[in-house]
């Protein structure tokens, strides 16, 4: 099958990954993403009619498959989207690319086997603390760390052998969980990844002094469990990799604030209501829902994305200190992380 030439932006970055948000809803109210005072009972989430259907989501991915390496499903919390394994099956069958998913994990006991049977290839689970008091302080939800760990266990039983476990670290909130998390996942085959606290959206009250740097994270863990750096597998990989010197596996650190990696970013984001964004910190997106619903062909969809991507010059994280902060910033729960 013939595919067109790869899409390359103004800075020479090829399109590689499509991150698909399937919902803006979540069953957690994490302080760094969806604080309850902003996303409470009165918050207007996207109406169901505004969400792209599974067929529409699959069509966008299929039109781009000649340029993509993988498709990742996100949210909100993607497992809240009804019948999600059906979308996984459609993507696996019609797009023929690796399909990944990022989740908070608490619904995996009900869905892990169905997702694996549908063709899900990779799974990332968010877990910001093992201590329940810290976990609740972060998530502001009626769940415990054990609920997430049970989800991870369910995923392993379903056949997912090497999960990625993501932890967003905020100084003064969950920094004391670094070593307990590292010890817990040491030797399991799962890859624990620590993420610097980012200034996404306007709801989380981000301040630079709340950032615990990647260097500090590595130093703190390394004092307990000695580490050594290893090369990234791909230039566009966001996590710097380290392995335990005793052979206990790997961990990663995503230094999106202190060591930005915009220069290798290959991600295009599709919101649940059908808008395309070329940066996590974008303030405007391009509507793809209307073309989908008025009969656009796959070739026309590809041409729309080509025009967007070839004009792309986003590098917010590298320019953060030089920019005037926009008054309007989109929330991570809408953009899909």
Protein Blocks (a to p, Z undefined) as FASTA:
>chain_A
ZZddddddfkopacfbdcddfbfbdfbdcfklmgfklmcmklccddfklpccfklmmmmm
mmmmmmpfbdcddedjfklpghklmmmmmmmmmnopacddddehlmmmmmmmmmmmnopa
bdcdddfbfblklmmmmnopabdfklmmmmmmmmmmnopabdcddddddehilmmmmmmm
mmmmgonlpacddddddfehjknopafklpccfklmmmmmmmmmccdddddfbfklmbdc
dddfklnaccddddfklmccklmgcbdcddfkopacfbfkbcbdcdfklmmmnopafklm
mmmmmmmmmmpccdfklmmmmpccdfbdcdfklnoZZ
